[in-house]
Every structure is written in structure tokens, then in C-alpha cells.
């Protein structure tokens, strides 16, 4: 038993004794003197027994001689230290220092150089800068188009902007020739007066020429436009073996046989320069006419006799 426990037991015994004394005080007047003497003897015997059972300092081991509150004091000190650490206010994060303004550049004569902000670049500006130089600007278009009410209603669309051109190319899967775009920006589709083109270099007879009706405009508004109701895809589906054709239909052929004028990409990439060919409706035969659309547009004549 440790000395700390012994002191606790002794203190408890004294408290019990005090309580017994307090309980007896109201009755002491009626208790005979002989009884009081007996109570004192009994209580004195209890105290003597407690003192006899109390361990002497000589019999306490070194471990038991350790201060009874040492462990408790250490535990309380640790808990107080932890509590004080938890209550410490968090250190505020240092505010980011604002970057110092760069010193202005000064010329040799002491003048401050003011840097101009780069202008904002828009997608349309990039497209316009990438457009090639005009290819048909020197071509005479007098009486080239055959403008009628039917042509305006079924063939002609408003001039295409770069958004319409891009959308049409993405849907068709091919990049349109620059010369074709240039022509359509000036007159977006329609019937033509110059409708004849030779099938070969030595064409002489009427059957040696193809006759076209006009050109499909870039867009989908007009029925006879590239993406219109009677546009490229609709007409190509009427050609025999049309799955083998790699190109875009741009005009109808009415002579010497029914067919189509197409931009043929079979010998170039989808963004390359296509040749112009004639495709027969009946047998699907493909006949090359010109190496480019520019050559085809320049070679069209108003009559077979003009060749």
C-alpha cells in the first residue's frame, strides 16, 4: 500500500468519526455518562487500531516513497501544454507581394519608349490574310451570267462569308478551289451564257463539246446550291457507281448527254487542287476536261463556233 493510499484511508476514517460525533451530539443530554465513556473507549480503540495498521516510513519501499502526485502532475502539465498549443491562433499567411513594375525603357536622348499593345487577332482576320491573290481578276465577265427570274429564284444565293464557306467545306469533306470561291463571291451561283467547253483539244463537231447550265452557289439556301435540295450530294446519287466518285458536283450537263461537271479529288488530297471532269449519268464514265477550275472557267465559250 502506498503512503498516498494510507493518507486517504486515514482521512476517510477521521471524516467518518466526525460524522458519528455530530450524529451523537443531539442525544448526548439523554445518554447516561456510563454510555458516553463506553463510546469514547470504542472510538479510541478504532484510532489505536488505525495507527497500528499504518505502515512506518522504514517499511516503505523506494518506489512507494515517490511523491504520490508526480505522475498526475506530469499528466496535467502535458495536457495543459497540448491545450495551449491547440488554442494558439494560426499564423496568417503572408500576402503575396505585388510584382514591381518594370522600369520604363529610355532612349539615348532620355525619351521614354511606350510599348504598343498587340492588336487582338480574330479568326476571320487570319482567314482573310490566308486567302490567295485573285486568280480571275483579269477575266472579262461581260455577259458571262444569264440572270433571269428563274435563276434568281432557284440558283443564286447571297455572297458567302468565311463562315458559310468553312461550313460547306466541312460538310462536303473537301476544300473548295480558290478560283471557285472567288467566282462565287462575285456572283454566288446562277445560269451562264458561256456554257460550252470542248471535250478535247481538237473538238470540231457539236458532239465534241459539253454544254452546262450554270454553277451551284456556295451555301444551302437556293435549291441548286452545293448543299441545297438539288445540290451536289443529291445529283451524285443519280450517277452510276457514284460511290467511286471522289468529288463535288458543281454543274449540270445537258449535252451531248446528261451528266455532271465535278471537281475531281481522286488524284490529289482533299485540300488540294482538283481537276474538272464530266461524268455521264448513264454509264458513270469520267472524262477529264481541265486541270483546274480556273482553266475551266476561262475556257467556257458562248458558242461552239467561238473555238
Beta strands, then each sheet from edge to edge (+ up, - down):
strand 1: 190-191
strand 2: 196-198
strand 3: 209-212
strand 4: 214-215
strand 5: 247-255
strand 6: 259-264
strand 7: 275-280
strand 8: 286-290
sheet 1: 1+ 4-
sheet 2: 2+ 3- 5+ 6- 7+ 8-
end
